[in-house]
Amino acid sequence: MRFLAAVLLALSANIACALDVMTEADIRAFLDEQTTHVMRKELDPLMTLFAPEFRHLLPAEGKEVTRDEYSKIQNANFMVAKLILNTIELRQIQLREDGKQAIIRTHNRNRYLIQVKDKQNLIEQNEDLIGELVLRDGRIVYLSTEKL
């Protein structure tokens, strides 16, 4: 009986958290969640933030990365780095009137601590991105990102 009560409570909490529209505060919370998953090197929770049809566009290289390829890249980063410090600065938001979609511009900064034998190296990566966010099943997810 206790188990059933716990399950019902968890389900009601998820339903209560479902969004009908997204706001700037929701987008900031979404980016905070992304940052947390990256720094904790949590691949599966991180990838729930990306729609199945997600695409990462790299115009300078003329390349498009699928969600599965993006997941492999993140996994490789997580395996190589001893520590990851990640910050995402939200620079611009364009919310559609219906609140179901947004275009954001961010500056992402990653610092990777890499250890090879007894030597440690700090690698810093800075990227400016445009991201397309949509609401799916009451949650914000990335539909696409483009490196500027």
N, C-alpha and C positions, 0 to 999 in steps of 0.2 A: 504494500500500500504506500509506503514511504517513497519507493522508487517511482510509482505512478505519479505521486504528487510532485516529485522533483522534475519529472519529465514534463508535466503540464506547466509547471512554473517556468521551465526553460523555454518551452514553446511560446508561452504568452509573452515572455521577455523579448524573444525574437520578433514576434508580431508587433510589439509595442515600438521596437526600434526601426521597423520598416518605414522608409521615407515615401511620401507622396510626391514631394518636390524637393529639390536640393537648394540649399542656401550657401552663402559664402562661408558661414560657420561649419556647415556640413562638409564642404570641400576642404577646409583647413583641417578638420578632424580626419578626413580621408587621407590627406597627405601625411599627417602625424602617424597614422596607422601604417602607412607605407614605410616611413622612416624607421619606425619601431621594428617592423619585420626584417628590414634590410640589416639593421644593426644587430639584431638577434640571430641573423642568418636563418630565418624561418622561410624556407622556400614554398612549401604548400600554402600557408596562410597568405604569403605575398602574392602568389599567383591567383588567388581568389579575387584579387583586385583588378584582374585583367579579363575582359570578355573572351570567350572562346575564339572569336574571329579577330582578336586584337592584332594590330600591325604596328611595328616600329619602323618608321621611314628614315633612311639615311640618304638625303638627296646628294650630298657631296660625293658619296660613293656609288650613287645610283643603285642602292640596295634597299630591299624591304625584308624585315625580319618578322617571322610569324611568332605567335605566342609560344609554341613549343621550342623554337630556336631561342627566343628570349629567355625562357625558363632554363635552358641549358647554359646560356651565358651567365645568368645569375648564379646557378649552381656551381659553375666553375669558379666564379669570383668568391663564393662562400667557402669553397674547399681550399683555395689558395691563400686567402687572407686569414691571418690570425685574429685580426680585429678590423672592423669596418665602422667608420664614423660617417654618418650620412645626414645631410641637411637639405631641405627643399625650401627655397624661398619663393613664395607665391608672388609673382609680379603683376599679373593681370588676370581678371576673370570677365568673361562675357557669358552671362546666363541667358538662356532663351526664356521668353516670357512665361512659357508653361512650366518652367523649372525642371524639365526632364532631361535637359542636355546643357552642357557648358563647354566652352573652349577656355583653357587656361594656359598661361605662359609662366614657366618656372625656371629658376636657376638651381640646378642640382649639383651638390658638391659631395664627392665621395673621397674619403681618405682610407687607403688600405694599408695595414701594417702586414708586411710580408716577411717571413723569417726563412732564410736559407742557411742551413747549418747553424753557425753561431752568429750570423750577421742578420740584422734587421734593416729593412728598407721601408720608407714611407712613400707611397705613391699617391698622388693627388689627381683627381679627375674632376673637371668642371664642365658642365653641359648646360646649354640653354635649350629648353624644349617647349614645344607647343603640344598640349594634350587635349584630346576630345574625350569628355566624360559623359556617360549616359546613366540613367537609372534603369536597373534590371532587377526585378523582383524585390523592389524596395531598397536596393543597395546601389551605391555609386561604384561604377567600374570604368576602367579605361577602354575605349574603343580603339583609339590609336594615339601614337605619339610621333612627333617629328623632331629630329635634331636640327637645330638652327646653325 
